[in-house]
């Protein structure tokens, strides 16, 4: 007989888990893991969406405020409210054709982007030169500088005095006209400047600036031919000055706003750019202001009946404005988009410039999963709308 080892009384057999129990545990574990993952993904998506919306809101508000401040002061010349037509006397010697501060504000309408016209969002839009037929304006005398910009977005340029105006105590005519200006005007070498006695306006370039001695708080500015474009030799300054009624001098600044791409690369997100007046009258290198600006659409309030109240009788696109001196207000609308794709689970519809883009009401549903928001404001031109 074989000897069998007896188990101790009260002991249990450790048989382990059955296959059914193992499968149940596996399913429960996977369900729990899937739930946790879903919660994590959902919270991450929500967080990304909220962050994108906050960044978009911040950018849109900043853009509207910045443009409002710049455009509101279009045509500001110090004691003269605005230049109209040929009232300005230019001393400059052959500036670029697009050097046109006499209009105060200039705009160009992008083709096919008027109110109510469908213009679907597209990905990776490449910049094109402004010398193409993409942009147009209603006045054939308006000249736009050549640079690259994103199509389907309007362009605007504003001119006016920058900084603080300084008193002009001396105006010396001659082969080399010179003026003596308070240093608080901050006029430097090669700056363009506006000289005005509140009746006339002269446009010149400060080719040489030296510190005055009597008084020491002044600068002597020579309007010579020695800079680019420089001044006409012996040009006459029409403004006059005296102790009781001094003239003013202020720096002239021109700024153009448009939608472009960082580095000119089509794959980069669109952004609002500005390019300012360079010391030779051309455009200085552009600066990126706000990322995520997909489109900028502009309407101009025109005082068509030219009444004394100077109120806007109609709002027109730039290609319908043929007398820019009658523009008294500007209505700007920015279409903002989130920088990163995949911000929302599925494509989001939106309404912009009188068209609904939802795939059913006229415009196509966007091909991306970005969020979009519209920002708009109407800006009254201070130097046009006060009856002066």
Number of C-alpha atoms within 10 A of each C-alpha: 3 4 5 6 6 6 9 7 6 5 7 8 6 6 6 8 9 9 9 9 11 12 12 12 12 12 12 12 12 12 12 12 12 12 12 12 12 12 12 12 12 13 12 13 16 15 13 16 20 14 14 21 20 13 18 25 19 12 21 25 15 14 19 18 13 13 15 19 12 16 24 21 24 29 26 22 28 23 15 17 20 26 21 15 11 9 13 19 19 22 23 21 18 14 17 13 13 15 18 19 23 23 23 27 25 26 28 26 24 25 15 15 20 21 15 13 14 18 17 16 17 10 12 13 19 17 18 15 15 20 14 10 9 18 22 24 20 17 17 9 11 18 18 22 15 13 14 18 23 26 23 23 25 28 25 20 23 24 28 30 23 19 15 16 25 23 24 27 19 17 22 14 15 12 14 16 20 20 21 23 29 22 19 15 20 17 25 18 15 22 22 25 23 24 31 27 22 17 12 17 26 20 21 28 33 26 21 19 20 13 16 16 10 8 10 10 12 22 25 21 23 22 29 24 20 15 17 16 20 23 26 19 17 15 20 17 24 18 18 20 16 12 10 7 13 19 26 27 30 27 25 23 21 24 21 21 23 23 27 33 25 17 9 15 14 16 13 18 20 29 23 25 20 21 19 20 19 16 17 17 24 19 20 14 10 17 14 18 16 19 25 24 30 23 25 24 23 29 23 25 24 24 24 15 11 13 11 11 11 20 22 21 15 12 18 18 23 25 18 16 23 16 14 22 20 22 29 25 24 22 18 19 19 25 22 27 27 26 20 16 12 16 23 19 12 13 17 16 18 18 15 23 19 11 17 19 21 16 11 10 11 15 20 17 18 20 13 17 17 22 24 22 17 18 17 16 15 17 21 22 24 19 22 25 19 14 13 12
